[in-house]
Amino acid sequence: MNDIYMLADTMIQQRIGDKLKSIRLKQNITQQSLAESADVSLSTVKKMENGTIRSFGSLLRVLRILGRLDVFLPLVEEEQLSPNEYYNLVYTAQKKTRKRAAGRISNREKEVSEW
C-alpha cells in the first residue's frame, strides 16, 4: 500500500468506500439491509461505497453493523503512563503548596526598612 499521507483525501475516501463494499459483499449483506440496520438511508450507503463520506456518525453506524468498528480502537484507547510519568503525576499531587506567614508586618517595621 502507498504511504497514506501521500494520498489525496478523495482517494482515501474512495479506498474506504471500496473496502466497505468489499466487507459488505463478503458478509452477503445487501445495501438495503445494511442501510436499515445502520439506520441510514440507502443513498447514504451507496454514496459511501462510491467514496463520498459526508457524515462521520453514519460511517460509525455502518462500521458497527459490519463488525469493523475496531479500526478506530487506537484513537479511543487511553494511553498507558510510563513508570516515570506515573511517579511524576503522584509526586506532584503530593507536593505541599507554600503557605503565607501567619503574622503581619507592623507599620513600625515597615518604616525602619530602607528598601
N, C-alpha and C positions, 0 to 999 in steps of 0.2 A: 504494500500500500504506500502511496505517496505520503510525504510529510503533510499532515493535516493543516499546518499553518501556511502552506503554500497554496492551498485551495481557496477559491473564492467562496463566499457564503452561499451563493446559489448552488454551487457544485456540492457543497457539504449537504445542503438540504436535499438535493437530488439523490445523493447516495443514501441518506437516511430514508427517503421515500422508497427507494428501490429495496432497501433492507426490510422495511416494514411490509412491503408487498410480498417479499420472499418468505418472511416469517409467517405471514397470514396464510399464504398458499400451502406451506409445509404443514400447517396445523389444520388444513382443509376447512378454513373459515371463509365465508363469503363476505364481501364488503358490506352488504346489508346487515348481516348478523353482527359483524364487528361494530358497525355504527350503532346498532341498537344496544348492544352490551356495554359499549363505552359511553352511551348517552350523548353521541354526537350525530350530526347529520350525515347522510350518505355522501353528499357532495364534499363534506369535510374529509372523509376517509379518502375519497378519490383525489382530492387536491393534495393531501399529504403524500399519497403514493406517487403523485406526479412531481413532488418536490416543493410544494407550496405549503409551508407550515406556518400558519398565522397565529395560532393560539398554543401557548405552552401548556395550558391546562388541558386542552384537547389531546395534545401529544401524550401527556402523562396518563390520561384515561385510556388511550389506545394501547400504550405500552403496558399498562397494568393488566388489561384484558389479554394481551398477547403473552403475558408472563415474562416480560423483559424489562420491568421497571428497575432491575438491578444494575442497569447501565449507569444509573445516577448514584449508586452507592458511594463511590469515592467523594462525591460532592456533599453528601449528607452525614457521613461518619464524622464523629468528633475525633480530633487529633489527640493522640496519646502524648502526655507530657513526659519528657525525658526525666531521669532522676534529678539532674541538676535544676531543671525548670521547676519540678515539684518542690525541691528543697527551698529554692528562692521564693516561691509562692508562699510556702508555710512560714519561712523565716521573716519575710516582710510583713506578714499578717500578725506575727507575734511581737514585732518591734513595738516598744512603747514610744508614744509620742512625748515630746518635751512639754513640760508644763511651765506656766509662768510662776514667778516667785509669789509667795503668799502676801508679803508686805508691800507697802507703797513707800516711795521715797518722799521724805518730808520736804517742805519748801525750804527749810533751813539747809538741808544737804544739797539742794539744787543750787542755792546761792553761793555756796562755798566752792563749787566746781568751776574751773575756768573754761572747761570745754563745753 
